[in-house]
Amino acid sequence: MQTMEAIAQRQSCRAYTPEQITEPELTAVLQAANAAPVGLAKYHEVKLTVVQDKAMLERIDAAGAAYFNKPGACPTYGAPTLIIVSAIAPTGPRHITPHCNAACIVEN
């Protein structure tokens, strides 16, 4: 599949099966994330956190439901794996760079 074809065919998914992704699949996703362009080569300003623990995912869902004031909401949609992309919040003239870098990672 060509790159533009893959981009044109992608779509959002909010229906997940309970099966865990395989280690090679997770590795491929993380490799794609790590191949994203990171401004000023500041890789230390972004972090990828993989969550696969069911109890932790339930706690994240509960916190999200409370935050949005929607009891019973399931912000992770029951996905068995969650990858959190976080960035530091620096100040100064380039304060937005880590957030842009995180967006590039998510795009990949």
ZINORDA-V51074 format. One line per field, one symbol per residue. ss: DSSP state (~ for helix, > for strand, _ for the rest). phi: phi as a letter, one per 20 degrees, with the letter a starting at -180 (. if undefined). Layout:
# ZINORDA-V51074
ss->???
phi->???
This chain:
# ZINORDA-V51074
ss->__~~~~~~~_____________~~~~~~~~~~~~____~~~_~~~>>>>>>__~~~~~~~~~~~~~~______________>>>>>>_________~~~~~~~~~~~_
phi->.fgfffffefbfcccdefffffffffgfffffffeffcgmleffecbdcedcfgfffffffffffffelcgnfcgelmffccdedccfdfdofdfegfffffffffgf
